[in-house]
Amino acid sequence: MNSQFIGWDSTVPKIFNNSRVGNNSSSFDNNKTISDKSFINNNNNNNDNNFNSIINTLFFKIWRNCYLKKKILSYLKLINIHFQRRIYSIETYLNYKFKDYLRYVMLDFKDKDQLVELLKTLPINIKSVSLNYFRFKEKLEPGSIPESITEFKFNGLYDAPLNTKLFSSSLKSLVKNYKYLYTEGFTLPRYLTFLSLGLDFNYPLDPGVLPKNLLKIKFGSIFNKPIRQNVLPETLTDIHFGDSFNQPLPKGILGNNLKKLELGFYWDQPLKTHYDSDDNTSLTHFPNSIETLKFGRSFNRHIGAGSLPKSLTVLDFCWIGSFNKPFDSNTIPSHIKSLHLGLEYNSPFNSGVLSNLINLQELYFGIDFNHPFEPGMLPPNLKTLCLSQCFNHRLEKGSLPPTLTSLSLGSEYNHPFEKDVLPKSIVLIELGSNYNFDLPFTAIPNIKTIIVRNRPNIIPEEIKSMDGETHYIIPKSLESIIIFSNNTFFLNKIYLNPHLFDYIKVICSSKIISKKGKLFKKINYNNI
């Protein structure tokens, strides 16, 4: 569940607006003699304005009352503190004084009767329940789970059939190891929008089993059964296959409303192109509705013309991926905005492959890529470029687009920057562990953040004995220099320049994120 902060500005207007839904329009619905729509709209607008004026007046009368204002703020503070609170045991829950402010509880149970009794007493404000590490094989009966629950998670060792009427129509999200998906005629709640099939599920799915309103489905790590026609609902917008899944997805399997598709670790199936027949059931066909496509570690197939959907905006080959096939011209859809290439990708780009991607804003390389970028080769509107760890070709003037705002250099890159190589638009730069040259601050006047991976000599020689007269060398835009606690070379050097103290942010070396570019991405998105 996403973290939320509840405040007066975001909560009160919604309460007032919701309280009047229907009241304002019902008078017009019942008035059969009015046919002039513009007159109705004008009256609606006038009523809205009058209502808003009244609400504003009432609000300020309440808000200016010191006692009421203090009460409101104290309740909001309680909600913010306890809204995301997680309870881990029955004893903790029973002794918790602020149950009426909880939204989500995570509980550990071993006894069914104890569980059922507690579920019946849950306040209606609790919408999400997660049961962990409970171990019993007695099935839950209808009425055990309150109608107020919209999200239910079986995260433990629940090993009993589920009754058809166990869940109410209000349930929207369900997570369970469905070993007994078909037992005793069990059917999933018809209004379910999210379903997660757990680790134990590896059974064929029949048409009609999945709810028709389902929006998202997540398969467990061992699921690897062929999917037949009419099994996946047309309403699905998000599908996540587990690591073991390695089956073809021919035309008609995936619906035309699908927006996001994530394929697992072992998936490595050939893709359909413009030249292949729709009747070939051994080829995977992606519908033209998909916007985000993520491949797993094993995928390493040629991608031909028409293999990728035209609607695609995010293409991710997994940061530890083995994909290493060259792209043909016009293979990557022109609407693509973000491209992530994996660990083993090291194929040179043919002329026009990248430069024709006028909408591409983010380009991330993995580990192995090490080919030069000629001037004009990169996308013209690129904003973020994360080079691979092995990249060590000198960046020449004109090789980086003038729109670039964020640049990450790999571990092996160790070349000085000549004049006008770095675009003046750069606000974030990450220096690799082997970079050992002065960073030309004057060339990047808008720089905000510098990430120092190891021991680069980014401090110009002339500021070793720095005084107030040479302080202008550091751009006024600079906000932080991020280094790791094991970077003793840099830490020993900065004492010579006390003016840098205000910029230094030290990150504990034990918390260095292994995934290449993750820290860079996090800071990059904060700068946007």
N, C-alpha and C positions, 0 to 999 in steps of 0.2 A: 504494500500500500504506500502510495506516495505521501511524503511528509507534507503537512499543511500547517499554516499558521492562521489562526482565526482572530480577526480583529474587528473593531467596530465598523470601519469603513467598508469591509468586504461582506459583513454578515447582516447588519441591520437593513440596508437597502433591499437585500434579497427577501428578507422576512416581510417587509412592508409590501413589496411588489407582489410576492406570492399570495399575500393575504387578500389582495383585491382582484386576483385573476378571476374572470368570469363576471364579477359584479359590474364592471364597466361596460362589458359587451352585451350582457344579457338583456338590458333594456332595449337595445337595438334589435336583438334577435326576435323579441316578442312584438316589436312594432312592425306590423305587416304593411302599414300604409306608406312607409318611407321607402322610396325607390331611388332617390338621388344619392349615389354612393359618395360623391364628393362632400355632400352635406353631412353624411354620416361620419366620414373621415375627419372633417373639420370639428364636429362635435366631440369625436373621440379625442382629438388632439387637445381641445379646450378642456375636456374633463381630466385628461392626463396632467395638463399644466396646473389646473386648479388643485388636483389631488396632491401633486408634488409640492405645491406651495403650502398646503395644509400640513403635509408631513414635515416639511422643513421647519415650519413654525413650531410644531409639537416637539420635534427633535431638539431644537435649541432651548426650548423651555425646560426639557428634561436635562439636557447636557449642562446647562448653566446652574443647575441645582447641585451644589457641591456634594451633598450627601448621596444623591442618586448617581451622580457621575462616579463617585468613589465605589459605590456598590457594583455598578456596571463593569468598571475596570477590574475589580477584584474577581468577579465571575469569569470574565474573559481570560484573566490570568490563570485561573484554575483550569479552564478548558484547554488552554495552550499547554499547560504542564502535563495534564493527564490524558489528553486526547490520543496521543500515540503511545501511551504507557502499555507495556507488555507484562502480563502476570504469568509466572512460570510454575506455580504449584497451587493446589487447592487451599492450603493453609494461608498462603499469601493473599489469595483472592478473598477468602472469608474474612480476613482481618483488614482488608483494604477499605478505608473510610470514604473514598471518593469514587465509588462504583458508578454513580450517575454521570460521571464525566468521561467514562471510558468509551472508546469506539471499537477497540480490538483487544481480544484476550488470547493468550497462548497458554494452554493448560496441559498438565501432566496427570493422567488418570490411569489407574489399574483395575478399577472396579466399576462395572456397568451401572449398578444401582446408584452408586455415588455420583457418577457422571450424569445420569438422567435427572437425579434430584437437583443437581446444581444447574443444569441447563434450563429447568423449569423456572428457576428463580432469577435468571439473567434479566437485568433491566433492559427496556426496549431501546435504549441508546446504543447498546452493543450490537453491532452489525456484522462483525467478523469474528469467527471462532476457529482456532487452530488447536487440534489435539495431538500432542506429541508423546511418543514413547509409551503409550498405553498398550496393555497386553491382555486382551480378552477376546474370546471367540463367540460370545453370546451376541446375537444380532440385536440391533436397536429396533424398537417398535415404533409404529406411527405415533406422532405426537411428541416424540422425544426431543425434537429440535424445534424451537420456537419459530413462529412465522416471521418474527422481526429480523431473523438472521438472513442476510443476503450473500454471505460468503462463508463457506465451510471447508475446512481442510482436515483430512485424515492423514497425518504425517507419521503415524506410528505403525504398530503391527496389528491393526484391525483385520481379522481374518474370518469374516462371517458375511453371509449374503445380506444385501440391502433390500428392504421392503420398498415396493413401488410408491407407497404413500408416506414414506419417511420424511420427504422434503416437501415444503409448501411451494406454491407458485411464485413466491417472492424471492426464492433462491436464484442468484445470478451467476455465482462463481463456485465451482466445486473441484476440489483436489482430492484424489483417491487412487490407491493401488487397486485397479479394477480387476481383481482375480475372478470375481463373481459378477461380471457385467451382465450376463444373460440368465443367471440363476433365478428361478421362481418368477419368471416373467418380469423381472425388474426393468423398468424404463426410466430413462433420465428425465429430470424435470423439464417440462416443455419450454419454459421461459429462460432456461439456462443460456448465458451468453459467453461464459468462459469455462473450459473443461481441461483439466490436467490429468492425464492417465499416467499413473506412477510406475515405479520400477518393475513391478511384477507383471505388468500387462504386455502380453505378446500373443494376441489372438486376432484372427481375422474379424474385420468389421462388416456387418451386414447392412444393406441399404435400409434406411429408416430408423436405425438405432440412435444416431446422433440427433439432437433436437434441431428443428428447422430454424430456430432463431439464433443458433450458435454463431458467435462472432470470432472467438479465438479458441484454438485447441493446441495443447502441448502434449506430445507423445513422450513416453519414458525412454530410458537409455537402451533397453533391450528390444524394443518393438522393431520388427523387421518382417512384416507381412505385406504382400501385394495389396494395393488399394484398388477396388473395383469401381466401375461407373456408378454414380448416384449414391456413393457412400458419404462423401463430404458434402455438407449442405452448401447451397449456392450463396448463403449469407456470410460465409466465412471471409474475414478480412485479414486474419493473421494465423499462420500455421508454422509450428516449430516442431521439426522432427528430431528424434533423439539420435545418439551417437551411432547406434547399430543399423539404423535404417539405410538400406541400399537397394531400393527398388525403383524401376522406371515409373515416370509419371506421364503417360501418354495423353494426347489431347482429349479433353472432356473430364479428366480426373479432377483438376483444379478449377474452381469456379471463376467466373468473370468479375467477381467483386473482390477478389484477393488483392490485398495491398502489400503485405509483407510475408516473405517466405524465407525460413531459415532451415537449411539442410544440415544434417549431422556430420559427425567426424568421418564416417566411412563411406559417405555417399559419393559415388563416382560413376555416373551413368552418362551415356552419349546424349547430346542435345540435338533436337530437330532443327533443320535449317530451312530456308526458302525452297530448297531443291528436293526435300524429302516429302514423301506422301503422308497424309494425315492418318492413313490406315496402319502405319508402322508402329506397332505397340511397344517396340523395344526402345523407342526414342522418347525423351522427355520434352514436353511442350509447355512453355510458360505462357500463361494468358497475358494479354496486353494491358491488364489492369495493375500488374505488380509494380510497385514503386521502390521497394527495398528488397534486395536479394542477397542472401549471405550463404556462401559455400563453406564446407567444412575442410578439415585437414587433408583428406585424401583426393579431393577433386583435382584432376589434371587432364582434362579433355580439351580438344580443339573447339573453339567457339567460332562458328561460322556465321555467315550473313543470315540475319533473321532469328538467330538462336536466342537472343536477349530481347525482352519486351521493350517496345518503343516508349512505354510509360516510365521506364526505370529512371530513378533519380539517385539511388544509393546502391553501389555495387561493392561488396566486401568479400575478399577471398580468404579470410581468416588469417590472423597475424602469424600463425605457425603453419600456414598452408603450403602444399607442395605444388601448386599451380605454377607452371613455367612454360606456357605456350604463347608464341607471339600473336598479337592482335592484327587481324586484317583491317584494311580501310573500311570504315562505316560499320564495323562490328559493334563498337560501343555506341549505344543510343545517344543521340545528340542532346537529349534533355538531362543527361547525367550531371549531378552536382557534386557527388562525393565518390571517390574511387580509392579503395584500400587494396593494395597488392601484398601478398603474403611473403613469408620467410624466404622461400626458394625462388621467387621470381627474379630472373636475370636475363630476360630476352630484350634485345634492343627494339626500340619503337621505329616502325617504318614512317616515312615522311607523311605528315598530315594526320596521323592517328590521334595525336594529342592536340595539335594546334587547331583541329576542326571542332574540338569540344568547347564551344564558346560559352557554355553554361557551367562548366566544371569550376568549382571553387576550392575543393579540397583534394589533395593528392598525397597519399601516404604510401611509402615503400617499406618493405620488411627488412631483411638482413642482407641478402646476397646481391642486390642490384648494383651494378657498377659500370654504367655506360655514360658517356658524356652527353650533355645537353647543348646542342647547337643553338645559336640565337634564333628565336622564333619557333622553337620546337615545342615549348610548353604552352598550355592553354592561355589565351590572351587575357582572360579575366580571373586567373587563378589568384586566390587570396592566401591559401595555406599550403605549404610544401614541406613535407617531412621526408628527408632523404634517408636512404638505407644506411645501416651500420658500416657496410663495406664501401660505400661511395667515396671515391678519392680523386675525382677529376676536377681540375680547376674550373671554377665558375667564371665564365668570360662575360664581358660587357654585352648586354642585350640578351643573355640567356635566361635571366629572371624577368618575368613580366612586371610592368610598372604598378600593377594593382596589388602586388604581394604585400601582405601585412604580417605574416608569421612564417618563420623559416627555422627548421631544425636540421642541424648538420650531424652526420653520423660520426661514429667513434673514430673512423680512419681519416676523416677529412682534416687536412693540415696544409692549407695554402693561404697565403696572405690575400686580402681583398684589395684588388686594384681600384683606382678611382672610378666611381659611377657604376660599379658592379652591383652593389646593393641598392635596391629601390628605396627612395626616401620615405615611402609609405610604410616601411617595416616598423612595427611596434613591439614585436616579440621575436627574440632569437635564442636558439639553444645551441651551445657550443659543445662539440664532442670531446671525449676524454683525451684525444691526442692533439687537439688544436692548441698551438703554442705561438700565436702571433698577436700583435696589438690589434684591438678591435677599433676601427676608425669611427669614433663617435660622431665626428663631423659629417660622415656620410649617411648616418641614420638619425637625423635631428628629431624624429618623432618617437624614438625608442622608449618603451615603458618598462619592459621586463627582459632581463638577461638570465638564462639558465646556464650555470657553469657546471659541466659534468665532472671535470677532474682538475687539471692543473693548467688551464690556458693562461697565457700572459696578457689578459685583456686590459691591464692597467698600463697605459703608455709610460714609457721610461721617464718622460719629463715631469710626471707628477709623483715621482718617488720622494722628492723633497718639496711636496706641494704646499703652497701657501694660498692665501686669499686671492692673490692676483692671477693665479692660473686655474681657479675653480671653474671658469667658464668652459673648460674642456668637457665636463660632464653635462650632457643635455638637460635642459630644464624639465623635459618630459619624462626623464627616467624616474621610475617609482621603486623598482626593486632589482637586486641581483641575487638570484637564488643559487645557493651552493649546498653541498652535502657535508655533513660533519666530519667525514673522513678525508676531506680535501685540505690536508694540512699545509700544502704548498701555498694555496691561496689564502688560507686563514693566517699564516705567518706573514704574508706580504701586506695585508691590508692595514696593519698597524702603522705603516709608513704614511698612510693617507687617512687621517681621521675623518675627512669629509665623506668617505664612503660608508662610515658606520651606519648612517641613517638608511642606507639602501640595502644593506646585507640582511638576507633572510636565510637562516641555516636550517636544513632539513636533516633529521636523524638518518644516518646512513643505513641503519637496520630497516628503515621503512622505504628504501629505494624500491620503486615498483619495477618488477622484472619485465613486464610487457613494454616493449619499445614504444615510446611516444605517448604513453598514457598520461604522464605528468604534463607533457607538452600540450596534449589535447585539453586537459582540464583547465590549464591556465589560458590557453587560446580561447576557449569558449567564454571564459570570464571576461576576456578583453573585448569580445564582440559586443 
